């Protein structure tokens, strides 16, 4: 946890939990990658 806060402090200038929450609220999360259906190629001609 200390390492995480060190990274947040040095790279992003985030020093408090409140600052972290504010920055996270600004960031739009694209969940499309998690909701897309997965497909598999079961073709035997590629083997």
ROPA-779909 format. One record per atom (N, C-alpha, C, O): chain; x, y, z; atom name; residue in one letter. Coordinates in Angstrom, 3 decimals. Example, Ala and Ser with C-alpha at 12.3 -4.5 7.8 and 13.67 -1.06 7.14 Angstrom:
! ROPA-779909
+-----+----------+----------+----------+------+------+
| mol |        x |        y |        z | atom | type |
+-----+----------+----------+----------+------+------+
|   A |   13.190 |   -5.690 |    7.800 |    N |    A |
|   A |   12.300 |   -4.500 |    7.800 |   CA |    A |
|   A |   13.200 |   -3.300 |    7.800 |    C |    A |
|   A |   14.236 |   -3.319 |    8.465 |    O |    A |
|   A |   12.850 |   -2.250 |    7.080 |    N |    S |
|   A |   13.670 |   -1.060 |    7.140 |   CA |    S |
|   A |   12.900 |    0.030 |    7.870 |    C |    S |
|   A |   13.409 |    1.138 |    8.039 |    O |    S |
+-----+----------+----------+----------+------+------+
! end
This chain:
! ROPA-779909
+-----+----------+----------+----------+------+------+
| mol |        x |        y |        z | atom | type |
+-----+----------+----------+----------+------+------+
|   A |    0.823 |   -1.190 |    0.000 |    N |    X |
|   A |    0.000 |    0.000 |    0.000 |   CA |    X |
|   A |    0.869 |    1.256 |    0.000 |    C |    X |
|   A |    0.529 |    2.250 |   -0.642 |    O |    X |
|   A |    1.984 |    1.209 |    0.718 |    N |    X |
|   A |    2.893 |    2.357 |    0.740 |   CA |    X |
|   A |    3.438 |    2.637 |   -0.654 |    C |    X |
|   A |    3.587 |    3.791 |   -1.057 |    O |    X |
|   A |    3.731 |    1.566 |   -1.380 |    N |    X |
|   A |    4.264 |    1.718 |   -2.742 |   CA |    X |
|   A |    3.238 |    2.391 |   -3.651 |    C |    X |
|   A |    3.584 |    3.247 |   -4.465 |    O |    X |
|   A |    1.987 |    2.001 |   -3.504 |    N |    X |
|   A |    0.912 |    2.594 |   -4.298 |   CA |    X |
|   A |    0.801 |    4.089 |   -4.031 |    C |    X |
|   A |    0.710 |    4.881 |   -4.969 |    O |    X |
|   A |    0.809 |    4.477 |   -2.762 |    N |    X |
|   A |    0.714 |    5.900 |   -2.420 |   CA |    X |
|   A |    1.939 |    6.658 |   -2.917 |    C |    X |
|   A |    1.824 |    7.811 |   -3.330 |    O |    X |
|   A |    3.103 |    6.029 |   -2.882 |    N |    X |
|   A |    4.320 |    6.679 |   -3.385 |   CA |    X |
|   A |    4.175 |    6.987 |   -4.875 |    C |    X |
|   A |    4.546 |    8.071 |   -5.326 |    O |    X |
|   A |    3.639 |    6.040 |   -5.633 |    N |    X |
|   A |    3.415 |    6.245 |   -7.071 |   CA |    X |
|   A |    2.395 |    7.346 |   -7.298 |    C |    X |
|   A |    2.602 |    8.220 |   -8.140 |    O |    X |
|   A |    1.291 |    7.315 |   -6.554 |    N |    X |
|   A |    0.262 |    8.349 |   -6.696 |   CA |    X |
|   A |    0.827 |    9.722 |   -6.362 |    C |    X |
|   A |    0.507 |   10.700 |   -7.038 |    O |    X |
|   A |    1.660 |    9.811 |   -5.335 |    N |    X |
|   A |    2.263 |   11.079 |   -4.934 |   CA |    X |
|   A |    3.219 |   11.598 |   -5.996 |    C |    X |
|   A |    3.119 |   12.751 |   -6.415 |    O |    X |
|   A |    4.146 |   10.753 |   -6.434 |    N |    X |
|   A |    5.202 |   11.184 |   -7.342 |   CA |    X |
|   A |    4.712 |   11.425 |   -8.763 |    C |    X |
|   A |    5.066 |   12.432 |   -9.375 |    O |    X |
|   A |    3.918 |   10.532 |   -9.283 |    N |    X |
|   A |    3.503 |   10.633 |  -10.690 |   CA |    X |
|   A |    2.289 |   11.520 |  -10.912 |    C |    X |
|   A |    2.193 |   12.204 |  -11.931 |    O |    X |
|   A |    1.361 |   11.508 |   -9.960 |    N |    X |
|   A |    0.079 |   12.169 |  -10.201 |   CA |    X |
|   A |   -0.226 |   13.310 |   -9.238 |    C |    X |
|   A |   -1.230 |   14.003 |   -9.406 |    O |    X |
|   A |    0.611 |   13.516 |   -8.243 |    N |    X |
|   A |    0.383 |   14.594 |   -7.296 |   CA |    X |
|   A |   -0.833 |   14.379 |   -6.412 |    C |    X |
|   A |   -1.450 |   15.339 |   -5.952 |    O |    X |
|   A |   -1.175 |   13.125 |   -6.175 |    N |    X |
|   A |   -2.328 |   12.788 |   -5.333 |   CA |    X |
|   A |   -1.801 |   12.406 |   -3.954 |    C |    X |
|   A |   -1.034 |   11.454 |   -3.808 |    O |    X |
|   A |   -2.231 |   13.175 |   -2.937 |    N |    X |
|   A |   -1.721 |   12.968 |   -1.589 |   CA |    X |
|   A |   -2.784 |   12.554 |   -0.579 |    C |    X |
|   A |   -2.450 |   12.101 |    0.516 |    O |    X |
|   A |   -4.051 |   12.701 |   -0.929 |    N |    X |
|   A |   -5.109 |   12.340 |    0.017 |   CA |    X |
|   A |   -6.130 |   11.437 |   -0.666 |    C |    X |
|   A |   -6.203 |   11.369 |   -1.893 |    O |    X |
|   A |   -6.905 |   10.756 |    0.145 |    N |    X |
|   A |   -7.964 |    9.896 |   -0.373 |   CA |    X |
|   A |   -9.006 |   10.737 |   -1.107 |    C |    X |
|   A |   -9.575 |   10.294 |   -2.105 |    O |    X |
|   A |   -9.250 |   11.933 |   -0.618 |    N |    X |
|   A |  -10.207 |   12.840 |   -1.263 |   CA |    X |
|   A |   -9.734 |   13.213 |   -2.675 |    C |    X |
|   A |  -10.532 |   13.222 |   -3.612 |    O |    X |
|   A |   -8.444 |   13.520 |   -2.825 |    N |    X |
|   A |   -7.895 |   13.827 |   -4.149 |   CA |    X |
|   A |   -8.020 |   12.618 |   -5.070 |    C |    X |
|   A |   -8.336 |   12.763 |   -6.251 |    O |    X |
|   A |   -7.775 |   11.440 |   -4.536 |    N |    X |
|   A |   -7.885 |   10.217 |   -5.328 |   CA |    X |
|   A |   -9.312 |   10.022 |   -5.815 |    C |    X |
|   A |   -9.530 |    9.707 |   -6.985 |    O |    X |
|   A |  -10.282 |   10.205 |   -4.934 |    N |    X |
|   A |  -11.691 |   10.063 |   -5.313 |   CA |    X |
|   A |  -12.082 |   11.080 |   -6.380 |    C |    X |
|   A |  -12.814 |   10.748 |   -7.312 |    O |    X |
|   A |  -11.597 |   12.324 |   -6.250 |    N |    X |
|   A |  -11.906 |   13.361 |   -7.238 |   CA |    X |
|   A |  -11.334 |   13.005 |   -8.603 |    C |    X |
|   A |  -12.015 |   13.155 |   -9.617 |    O |    X |
|   A |  -10.097 |   12.538 |   -8.638 |    N |    X |
|   A |   -9.465 |   12.174 |   -9.906 |   CA |    X |
|   A |  -10.141 |   10.962 |  -10.535 |    C |    X |
|   A |  -10.299 |   10.898 |  -11.754 |    O |    X |
|   A |  -10.536 |   10.011 |   -9.711 |    N |    X |
|   A |  -11.224 |    8.832 |  -10.236 |   CA |    X |
|   A |  -12.584 |    9.212 |  -10.807 |    C |    X |
|   A |  -13.028 |    8.616 |  -11.789 |    O |    X |
|   A |  -13.244 |   10.183 |  -10.212 |    N |    X |
|   A |  -14.550 |   10.628 |  -10.706 |   CA |    X |
|   A |  -14.415 |   11.325 |  -12.056 |    C |    X |
|   A |  -15.348 |   11.296 |  -12.858 |    O |    X |
|   A |  -13.275 |   11.946 |  -12.317 |    N |    X |
|   A |  -13.044 |   12.644 |  -13.586 |   CA |    X |
|   A |  -12.786 |   11.665 |  -14.729 |    C |    X |
|   A |  -13.059 |   11.967 |  -15.891 |    O |    X |
|   A |  -12.264 |   10.505 |  -14.392 |    N |    X |
|   A |  -11.861 |    9.531 |  -15.401 |   CA |    X |
|   A |  -13.052 |    8.695 |  -15.827 |    C |    X |
|   A |  -13.716 |    8.060 |  -15.007 |    O |    X |
|   A |  -13.310 |    8.707 |  -17.129 |    N |    X |
|   A |  -14.411 |    7.923 |  -17.670 |   CA |    X |
|   A |  -13.945 |    6.489 |  -17.866 |    C |    X |
|   A |  -12.916 |    6.244 |  -18.496 |    O |    X |
|   A |  -14.692 |    5.557 |  -17.335 |    N |    X |
|   A |  -14.334 |    4.153 |  -17.433 |   CA |    X |
|   A |  -15.044 |    3.527 |  -18.624 |    C |    X |
|   A |  -16.272 |    3.558 |  -18.714 |    O |    X |
|   A |  -14.264 |    2.958 |  -19.535 |    N |    X |
|   A |  -14.828 |    2.275 |  -20.694 |   CA |    X |
|   A |  -14.948 |    0.794 |  -20.352 |    C |    X |
|   A |  -13.955 |    0.067 |  -20.351 |    O |    X |
|   A |  -16.169 |    0.354 |  -20.063 |    N |    X |
|   A |  -16.358 |   -1.043 |  -19.684 |   CA |    X |
|   A |  -16.684 |   -1.918 |  -20.888 |    C |    X |
|   A |  -16.981 |   -3.101 |  -20.727 |    O |    X |
|   A |  -16.633 |   -1.360 |  -22.078 |    N |    X |
|   A |  -16.951 |   -2.119 |  -23.277 |   CA |    X |
|   A |  -16.117 |   -3.371 |  -23.428 |    C |    X |
|   A |  -16.619 |   -4.406 |  -23.867 |    O |    X |
|   A |  -14.858 |   -3.286 |  -23.072 |    N |    X |
|   A |  -13.984 |   -4.449 |  -23.210 |   CA |    X |
|   A |  -14.438 |   -5.592 |  -22.302 |    C |    X |
|   A |  -14.198 |   -6.760 |  -22.610 |    O |    X |
|   A |  -15.087 |   -5.266 |  -21.190 |    N |    X |
|   A |  -15.546 |   -6.299 |  -20.270 |   CA |    X |
|   A |  -16.902 |   -6.870 |  -20.668 |    C |    X |
|   A |  -17.261 |   -7.962 |  -20.227 |    O |    X |
|   A |  -17.661 |   -6.152 |  -21.495 |    N |    X |
|   A |  -19.007 |   -6.594 |  -21.831 |   CA |    X |
|   A |  -19.117 |   -7.147 |  -23.244 |    C |    X |
|   A |  -20.177 |   -7.636 |  -23.634 |    O |    X |
|   A |  -18.031 |   -7.077 |  -24.022 |    N |    X |
|   A |  -18.067 |   -7.592 |  -25.390 |   CA |    X |
|   A |  -18.100 |   -9.119 |  -25.361 |    C |    X |
|   A |  -17.411 |   -9.738 |  -24.550 |    O |    X |
|   A |  -18.885 |   -9.721 |  -26.226 |    N |    X |
|   A |  -18.890 |  -11.188 |  -26.264 |   CA |    X |
|   A |  -17.570 |  -11.709 |  -26.832 |    C |    X |
|   A |  -17.003 |  -11.125 |  -27.756 |    O |    X |
|   A |  -17.106 |  -12.784 |  -26.281 |    N |    X |
|   A |  -15.877 |  -13.389 |  -26.768 |   CA |    X |
|   A |  -16.210 |  -14.396 |  -27.858 |    C |    X |
|   A |  -17.222 |  -15.093 |  -27.780 |    O |    X |
|   A |  -15.365 |  -14.469 |  -28.867 |    N |    X |
|   A |  -15.549 |  -15.461 |  -29.919 |   CA |    X |
|   A |  -14.300 |  -16.317 |  -29.988 |    C |    X |
|   A |  -13.199 |  -15.866 |  -29.669 |    O |    X |
|   A |  -14.483 |  -17.540 |  -30.403 |    N |    X |
|   A |  -13.345 |  -18.432 |  -30.577 |   CA |    X |
|   A |  -13.367 |  -18.957 |  -31.993 |    C |    X |
|   A |  -14.429 |  -19.148 |  -32.584 |    O |    X |
|   A |  -12.205 |  -19.185 |  -32.519 |    N |    X |
|   A |  -12.086 |  -19.738 |  -33.857 |   CA |    X |
|   A |  -11.803 |  -21.227 |  -33.708 |    C |    X |
|   A |  -10.685 |  -21.630 |  -33.384 |    O |    X |
|   A |  -12.821 |  -22.031 |  -33.946 |    N |    X |
|   A |  -12.684 |  -23.477 |  -33.791 |   CA |    X |
|   A |  -12.457 |  -24.177 |  -35.127 |    C |    X |
|   A |  -12.653 |  -25.387 |  -35.241 |    O |    X |
|   A |  -12.052 |  -23.427 |  -36.117 |    N |    X |
|   A |  -11.832 |  -24.001 |  -37.435 |   CA |    X |
|   A |  -10.656 |  -24.975 |  -37.399 |    C |    X |
|   A |   -9.625 |  -24.689 |  -36.790 |    O |    X |
|   A |  -10.817 |  -26.141 |  -38.062 |    N |    X |
|   A |   -9.753 |  -27.140 |  -38.073 |   CA |    X |
|   A |   -8.738 |  -26.874 |  -39.168 |    C |    X |
|   A |   -7.647 |  -27.443 |  -39.137 |    O |    X |
|   A |   -9.062 |  -26.030 |  -40.131 |    N |    X |
|   A |   -8.116 |  -25.786 |  -41.220 |   CA |    X |
|   A |   -6.923 |  -24.954 |  -40.778 |    C |    X |
|   A |   -5.914 |  -24.921 |  -41.483 |    O |    X |
|   A |   -7.004 |  -24.282 |  -39.638 |    N |    X |
|   A |   -5.878 |  -23.502 |  -39.138 |   CA |    X |
|   A |   -4.896 |  -24.348 |  -38.336 |    C |    X |
|   A |   -3.794 |  -23.896 |  -38.027 |    O |    X |
|   A |   -5.289 |  -25.570 |  -37.999 |    N |    X |
|   A |   -4.433 |  -26.407 |  -37.146 |   CA |    X |
|   A |   -3.464 |  -27.176 |  -37.953 |    C |    X |
|   A |   -2.665 |  -27.933 |  -37.401 |    O |    X |
+-----+----------+----------+----------+------+------+
! end
